[in-house]
Structures are given as C-alpha cells and as structure tokens.
Amino acid sequence: VASLEDTEPWIELNWKRDQEISRVVVSFDSDLDHPMESVLMGHPERVMPYCVRRARLLDGDGHVLARLEDNHQTRWVVDLKRKVKTKKLRLECERPSANVPASVFRVRCFA
C-alpha cells in the first residue's frame, strides 16, 4: 500500500541478471470484503472504490510495455507480444482517488 501522500506511486522489481519475461500478472486490492451488489440490489458506488483503475508497466529502459485503463478487476494479466529481456520492471499506478492510496497485493513474472 502506497503512502496516502504519494501522488505517483510505483513498484520496481530488480534482478542481478537479465530476465526473459513474456507474462506479468498483477493483483490489485479490489476490497473483496466490500462486494458490489448485483443489478437487482443496487449499490451506492459505480466503481470499485479501492481498486487501481490506471497503471503502466515499463521495462528497465523506460519503455511502456502495457497500459491499464478503466480497470475494475483484481487481476491484470499482461501477455507481452514478444519476450522482454530486462533487469528491471516498474509498475506505476494511479491512486483510485485523493483519499485512497494505490494498493497492489502481488506482481508475478513468467518466462
């Protein structure tokens, strides 16, 4: 969980040697104990209030590998078109709102 004062939160993964990465899976905090009701019951919120909605994934050279827009899901699966060879990945998240910090549960990388 980022600090509430952090207006541009990010997480960086670093390795000593280059890694070949073809898939990245990010798990966001979608506040599972705050479920959205079904259409029949209604809900005061139109979006998941704690879930990161916008994010970017960058390689060690700062190239944007993927962008996430209008997210409302816990998992973001990034299947890269080609394997990326890098020593570093950076995940930049936008806070869900001014009063809610960005929160990421897990980042998993696969060859």
Secondary structure, 3 states (H helix, E strand, C coil): CCCCCCCCCEEEEEEEEEEEEEEEEEEECCCCCCCCCCCCCCCCCCCCCCCCCCEEEEECCCCEEEEECCCCCCEEEEEEEEEEEEEEEEEEECCCECCECCCEEEEEEEC
